[in-house]
Amino acid sequence: PASPADAEFSSADSDGQVRAMVLELARPADWKLLSTLWRGVQTDLELPAPAIAVNGVDGYQLWFSVAESVPVNQAATFLEALRLRYLSAVAPERIEMSPSREGTLADRVDFSGVVPAERPGTGLWSAFVASDLAAIFSDEPWLDVSPSEEAQAKILAQLESIPIARFRAFLEYLRPIGEPKTGTQPSIPVESHNQPVSTGSNQPAGSAGIPTPKQFLIDVMNDTAVELHLRIEAAKALLRYS
């Protein structure tokens, strides 16, 4: 399977699409808080684990990759949904997302903090880190020396990209009933772990504000507004629950 190491992290392509998405929590670094999102995408949403990085200054990053390029708007919506669900109680100035939902394309897709990289004037490095070691960087979210290419590749090689069918199915669930599949940004009908988010959507949801994996797949399979091939993928995935 493809790993985040295969994704083009530097910018959007000529069609305004990306394969990489980054969510950063900083000022200060707080792995205990960010780890709720890291675990949640795996246990709640059954998506592959994102890569974990220290930004070399004051925070942690989660790097997501998709198996195929997706529009910037969709990538930004995906990250915003995760923020609302897991980090809604966190001050907005502590969170950076790329792509973001505002500004020009260049502003919205800012991968200036490509990992690994030396931070100017500090001699400190950003780097991808293993999940079992992430917590030890809370006080010093950086490396004092350049990380070896072999070590970075080993960390990334263990990760997988999000299958494009799963990514699209997730976005289809976020789209309120009756809203066109193209055009304006969809609202995000999810509740955070801290407080409910009112969106006006009449989509069914689980007790935590987002359906269980099984219910999510059933909803996608039964929704006639969803593209047929996505409904078929959902039906296949439901076999595990049979």
SVG drawing of the C-alpha trace seen along z (x, -y; Angstrom):
<svg xmlns="http://www.w3.org/2000/svg" viewBox="-33 -35 56 48">
<polyline fill="none" stroke="black" stroke-width="0.4" points="0.0,0.0 1.0,-3.6 2.5,-5.4 2.7,-9.1 6.3,-9.1 4.9,-8.7 2.6,-11.8 3.6,-15.1 3.9,-17.2 5.3,-20.4 2.2,-22.0 -1.1,-21.5 -0.7,-20.3 -1.7,-22.2 -5.4,-21.1 -5.5,-22.4 -5.4,-18.9 -3.3,-17.4 -2.5,-14.1 -1.2,-15.3 -3.0,-17.0 -1.4,-18.4 -3.0,-19.3 -0.7,-20.9 -1.2,-21.6 1.3,-23.9 2.0,-26.7 2.6,-24.5 3.1,-21.0 0.6,-18.6 0.8,-15.0 -1.8,-13.9 -4.4,-16.1 -3.4,-15.5 -3.2,-11.7 -7.0,-11.7 -7.3,-12.6 -4.6,-10.2 -6.3,-7.3 -9.8,-8.5 -9.3,-8.4 -8.3,-4.8 -10.8,-3.5 -13.8,-5.7 -13.4,-6.2 -11.3,-3.1 -8.9,-5.1 -5.1,-4.4 -3.0,-6.0 -1.5,-9.4 2.2,-10.1 3.3,-11.9 5.9,-14.7 7.5,-17.2 7.6,-20.6 11.1,-21.6 9.8,-24.6 6.7,-24.3 4.3,-21.6 3.2,-18.3 1.8,-17.6 -0.3,-14.8 0.3,-14.1 -2.5,-12.4 -2.1,-11.1 -4.7,-9.9 -4.1,-7.2 -5.1,-9.5 -5.1,-13.3 -8.2,-15.1 -9.4,-18.7 -8.1,-21.2 -11.7,-22.0 -12.3,-18.4 -9.0,-18.0 -9.7,-21.2 -13.2,-19.9 -11.7,-16.6 -9.3,-18.4 -12.0,-20.8 -14.3,-17.8 -11.5,-16.2 -10.8,-19.5 -14.5,-19.9 -14.8,-16.4 -11.6,-16.1 -10.2,-19.6 -13.1,-22.0 -12.3,-23.1 -8.7,-24.1 -8.0,-27.8 -8.0,-28.3 -4.7,-30.1 -3.0,-26.9 -4.1,-24.9 -2.8,-25.1 -4.2,-23.1 -3.0,-22.7 -5.0,-22.8 -7.1,-25.4 -10.6,-26.7 -9.7,-30.4 -7.4,-32.5 -5.9,-32.1 -4.8,-28.7 -1.2,-29.5 -2.3,-30.5 -4.5,-27.5 -1.9,-25.0 1.2,-25.9 3.7,-23.1 6.5,-25.4 7.1,-23.2 8.1,-20.1 9.4,-17.3 12.3,-16.7 13.8,-20.1 16.2,-22.3 14.6,-25.4 16.5,-28.5 18.8,-30.0 18.1,-27.3 20.1,-24.2 16.9,-22.2 15.1,-19.8 11.6,-18.8 11.1,-15.0 8.7,-12.2 8.6,-10.2 7.3,-6.7 4.0,-6.7 5.5,-5.0 8.1,-7.7 5.9,-10.7 5.1,-11.6 8.8,-12.1 9.0,-15.2 6.3,-17.2 8.8,-19.5 11.2,-19.6 9.4,-19.0 12.5,-18.8 15.6,-16.8 19.1,-18.3 20.6,-16.7 19.5,-15.9 17.4,-12.7 18.7,-9.9 16.9,-9.3 16.8,-5.6 15.1,-6.2 12.6,-8.5 11.8,-6.1 11.4,-3.2 8.8,-5.2 6.8,-6.2 7.0,-2.7 4.8,-1.3 2.0,-3.7 -0.8,-3.5 -2.6,-6.2 -6.3,-6.6 -8.1,-4.6 -9.7,-7.0 -13.1,-5.2 -13.0,-5.6 -12.1,-9.2 -14.9,-10.0 -17.5,-8.0 -16.6,-10.0 -17.1,-13.3 -20.4,-12.0 -21.6,-11.4 -20.6,-15.0 -22.7,-16.4 -26.2,-17.3 -29.1,-15.6 -30.2,-17.6 -26.9,-19.6 -25.2,-19.3 -22.1,-17.2 -20.2,-20.1 -20.1,-23.8 -20.0,-25.4 -18.3,-23.8 -20.5,-21.4 -21.3,-22.0 -19.9,-19.4 -22.5,-17.5 -20.3,-16.2 -20.1,-16.7 -16.8,-17.1 -15.8,-15.1 -16.2,-18.3 -19.4,-19.9 -22.1,-19.5 -21.7,-21.4 -25.0,-22.6 -25.2,-22.2 -28.8,-21.8 -28.1,-18.6 -30.7,-15.8 -28.1,-13.1 -28.3,-10.2 -25.5,-10.1 -24.4,-8.0 -24.4,-8.9 -21.0,-10.6 -22.1,-12.8 -20.7,-10.5 -22.0,-7.0 -20.3,-3.8 -18.3,-2.4 -21.1,0.2 -23.9,-2.4 -21.8,-4.7 -21.4,-2.0 -25.1,-1.2 -26.0,-4.8 -23.7,-5.1 -24.9,-1.9 -28.6,-3.0 -28.2,-6.6 -29.3,-6.8 -27.6,-10.2 -24.2,-8.5 -22.4,-7.4 -23.1,-3.7 -19.5,-2.6 -19.1,-4.1 -22.3,-2.3 -20.8,1.0 -17.6,0.4 -19.6,-0.2 -21.6,3.0 -18.3,4.9 -16.9,3.4 -20.1,4.4 -19.2,8.1 -16.9,7.9 -19.9,7.4 -21.9,10.3"/>
</svg>
